[in-house]
Amino acid sequence: MKIRTDFVTNSSSYSSVCITIESKELAQLLKKYEIQHDVPELSVRGSKTSVFNDEFALEWGNVPTSVNQVLDALMTSLRAYRCARYDAFCEEVSTRKKELTDSLQSVRWAFEDDSSGDFEVAAEDREKRFTWSRAALEKLQGIEDLFTPIENRQIEGHIFVLTGTFSHCGGKRYLIDSCIRKAGGRCTSAVSGKTDYVVIGDVGGYADKVLAQFKERKEQGQKIQLIREADLFRALGED
C-alpha cells in the first residue's frame, strides 16, 4: 500500500478504483493509440476495457453520473498519465463521441477514497459508483406500461420491495432502505400479500422472479404497484 504522510502524524492518502467498460469500438481505439502502454492499471481484452488500482487512484475519482459522461470522465482520468498519443486519442474520441457512446454496452465504475487525517475527504465523496447496462435498459422498456407514479404521501406506512440495480446512494440498497424508513415506509426482501410497491432500479437488471410475483399478486386483485427508482426519489424529495 502506498502511504503519503507528508510528515503529518496519523494521516494517510489511500484510494482505489475498479472499472469495466464494454465497447468493441472504444477498445479498438485505446489499442490504436497504445494508451494501455502508458497506463499500468489499464488493460484491454477483446471488447472490454478494465482499470484496477487498489493503492492510489485519485486520477479516477471523476466518476460519471450518466452514460453520456463516460468518455469525458475517461479522458479526464487519462490526462494525468501524460500518454504519448493522448492528444490524438482525445481528438478522435471527440470527433466520434456519439458513435462511441452508442457503442457502449455496459459500464461499471467504482471509486473509493479511504484517506485519513489531513487527507480525509467528506463522507459523500468517500465512495462513488456508476453502473449502466444497455441490455438492462432494453429489458426495462418491455415493462413500460406496468409503472405507476408515486407521491410523497404514499410512502409513510407502506411496504416496499427493491429489485434491480440502482443509481442512487451509490447503488447500495441498505442506504435506499434507510431513505424509505426515514419517510415512514419499510422495505422487505420478498413480495408478499402486504407489499404495496415494487421498486425497480433505473439501471435495470431486475429479477424476473420478483416481476412475476408482482404480476401474480396484481392479477389476484392485490393493490400492489410497480414504480421506478427515479419516481421514488422524487417522492422522497431527494432527486
N, C-alpha and C positions, 0 to 999 in steps of 0.2 A: 504494500500500500504506500502510495506517495503522500507524505505529510508535509505541509508547509507550515512552519511555525512562525517565521519572521520574528523570532525572539520574543514572541508573546506566549506567556505561560498558559497551558491548558487550552490552547487554540489550535485547530487543525482545519484544513481545507480538503474535503473529500466529496466527490460526486461520481455518478455512474450513469451510463446510458445503454439502452438496448433498442435497436431499430431494425425493422424488417420492412422493406418496400418491394412489392411485387409489380414489376413492369418490364417487359422484354425490351421496349424501346429505351427506357432510362438506363437499363443495364448495359445495353449496347453503346450508349453514349458515354457512359463512365469508362468503359473499356477503350473506346475510341480515343479518348483524351488521357488515358492511363492514370486516372485520378487515384485508383487504388494503390498505385506505387508510391504515392506521396502521403497517403493517409493509412497508417498502420492498422487502425481499428476497423477499416472499411474493407469489405470483401464482396465480390460479385460472382455468383454462381448461377448459371442459367438465367432465369428471369428475375432472380431475387438479389437485392442489394441489402447487405447487413452491416450494421455498425454495433460494435460492442467494446465498452471500456468500463471497467469496474473500479477505477482508481481516481482519475482526474479527467472529467468530461464536460467542463463548463462551456466549451465551444458548442456543445449540442443542447444547451439549455433553452434555445429559442424554439420551443415546441409549437407546431402548428395547431390551430384550433378548427381548421376546416381543410378539406381536400384541396381547395384552391390555393392554400398557403404552403403546401408540402414542398414544392420545388423552390420557392423563395427561402424557406427555412433551411433546406439542404444547402443552397448556395451560400447563405449566411454562415452556416457552420463550417463549410469547407474553406471559406476565406482565410481563416486563422492558420491553415496549413501551408499557405503560400505554394500551392501546387504549380508546377511548371507551366501547365497549359490551362490554368484556371480561367483566365480571361476568355479564351476561345471557347471553353466549355460553357461558361455563363452566356456568352453571346448566342450560341446555338440553342441553349435552353430557352432563352428569352424569345428567340425567333420562332421556336416550335412549342411554345408554352402550352397552348390549348391542346395540341396533338398529344404532348407528353402527359398532360393532366388527364386527358381522356383515356390514356393507355394504362393508368394506374388501376390495379386490380385489388390491392389491399395495402394498408399502411398500419404499422404498429410502432409507436414512438413513445418510449418510457424513459423519463429522466428523473433522477433523484439527487438532491444536494443535502448531504448529511454533515456538512461543515459545523464546527462548534466554536465557541468562544467568540473572538472578534470577527470570525468569518461566517458566523451563523446567519442564515437568511430568515426572512419572515416565514411563518408556518405555511401560508398559502403558496409559497414558492419552493417549498422543500420537495414536493413531488408533483410532476406534471406528466400527463398522459394524453395521447391521442390515438384512437383506434378507428379504422374505417375499412369497410369492405363493400366492393361493388356487388358481389353476389348476395350479400345480406340485404342491401338496399333494394335490389331487384325482388328479393323474396318478400320484403315489406310491401312493395307495390301491388302484390297479389291479394292483399287483405285490406286495401284502402277503404272499402265500403263497410268494414266492421267497426271502424273507430268512431267514438263519440267524444264531444268536448266535455270538459270538467271545469267547475268553478270552485273557488276557494271554500265556499260554504259547504261543499260536498265532501271535504276531506275529513273534518272532525267526526269521530265516531264510526268511521268506515274502515274496512279491511282491504288491504292491497296485496297483490302478488306481483313480484318483479320477475321479468324474463328477458333474455337477450343481452346485448352489450350496450352499456350506457356511456354517454359522453360527459355528463355532469359528474361532479365530485370525483374526478379522476377515474371514473368507471367503477368505483368501489360501492358495492350495494349497501354495505353497512352504514355508509355516510348518507346515502339516499334514504335508507330506512330511518335514520336519525332525523332527517328533514321532515319526513312524513309524521313521525311521532311528535315532533315539536308543534306540528299543526293540528295535533289531536287525533291523527289516524294511527293505524297499526299495520305492520307487514307480517305475512305468514309465508311459509316456504312452498305451500301447495294450494291449488284451487279446491275449495270446499263449498258446502251449501251456505257458508257465511261470507264468502268472498264477494265484495262489492265491485272491485276494479282489478283488472289485469293490466299492468303497465309494460309496454314493450319498448325497450331501449332504442333510441334513434339510430344507433349504429347498426342495429339489426341482429341477425343470428339468434332469433328467439327459438325456444324449444317447441318442437312440433307437438309434443305431448301436452304441454300447457295450453296451446291453442286448441287442441282437440277437446280438452277438458272444458275450456271456456265455451266452445260451440255446443257441447253436450248439455252443459248447465243452462245455456241460453235457450236451447230447444225445449228443455224441461220447464221453462217458464220462470227460471230464476232471474231476478233483476240484477244481472251482472253486466258490467260494461268493459269494453276494451279501449284503452286510452294510450296516447303517445307520451313519451318521456318529455318532449318539449311542452306539451299541454299541461302535464303535471307540474312542471317547474314554473310555468306561467301562473298557474293557480296558487302555487306556493309563494308567488311574488319574488322569485329568485332568478327569473330569466329576463 
